[in-house]
């Protein structure tokens, strides 16, 4: 892919009177025309045509995109703004013209191979016993960096496996515990390809990879293939994979309280997965889910996408507060989501947020054993 492949989309946006402006979280929280999809696409076209933008600041607007795809929901022409802006970032990186904030972030990323620049392996060893971290397994839970840093979601997944007698899924404990998506988001395509090749080799003969994070799922499933490193394993989201395994079950305890649900962008607009997490919540809760006015394919982004929090934490946090206000308007006491990154962003904004896997673990706690699953 290159910016040339987005020629139609770039032209469409350039001649559009900003009909999707209201759907762009960055434009809404920054209150600047310079970060509307319209102007960002104009700058992307200039970058692609090698016509220098007006200033370094003008070029930098291509990083003010959460890759949430909400603009496309309201675009009659289904223009792929995030795809074009990611290609613009890659073009800037290949010419050594990337934003200085990107350089600083990538230096931190490369220290430990994850955006938190932390030893995530030590976290993994602390929360997952050695016997559940096999060197080789035919099915693994790929926790991802966001869930490992939060820890509680990984522990909840273990509890769910135990309650459902799923004993064939190990927890991936290779050298690379991040899928590498931030490298792609910043435009470092060669760095991303190298990361993808390493992780593909570490997954080896694995036949099933279960992801807690929708970004990891999309990265492993789609982007690895795009850079010539397709996984031989089937990649699935854990919440969706668990759905059929709950059909013959009843929760040990229904969880009281009013919940609303936040649709993650990659689970929703990218994968169109809206029902699976809601079915899990219906299985677990005593009260009906309180749906937000902005939900499903019209759900606003939590501010955690596109690599924005790593280089522009202020606008990202503002987008999270904006989304939290929408969710709180439902009158719900707690928020559920199916993405550790969304959980972090909305939690840091002040919300009471739980992953659907955590809710499920609580509902299943103390459940009697059921026959074990066959290996995939």
Secondary structure as UniProt FT lines:
FT   HELIX           3..6
FT   HELIX           7..14
FT   TURN            19..20
FT   HELIX           21..23
FT   HELIX           25..30
FT   HELIX           33..35
FT   HELIX           37..48
FT   TURN            49..50
FT   HELIX           56..60
FT   HELIX           61..63
FT   HELIX           70..73
FT   TURN            76..77
FT   HELIX           81..94
FT   TURN            95..96
FT   HELIX           100..112
FT   TURN            115..116
FT   HELIX           120..127
FT   HELIX           130..132
FT   STRAND          139..142
FT   HELIX           144..150
FT   HELIX           152..163
FT   TURN            164..165
FT   STRAND          170..171
FT   HELIX           181..186
FT   HELIX           189..203
FT   TURN            204..205
FT   STRAND          208..211
FT   HELIX           214..218
FT   HELIX           219..223
FT   HELIX           224..226
FT   TURN            227..228
FT   STRAND          234..237
FT   HELIX           238..243
FT   HELIX           244..246
FT   TURN            247..248
FT   STRAND          259..262
FT   HELIX           266..270
FT   HELIX           275..284
FT   HELIX           296..298
FT   TURN            306..307
FT   HELIX           308..311
FT   HELIX           313..328
FT   TURN            329..331
FT   STRAND          334..337
FT   HELIX           340..348
FT   TURN            349..350
FT   STRAND          353..355
FT   HELIX           356..364
FT   TURN            365..366
//
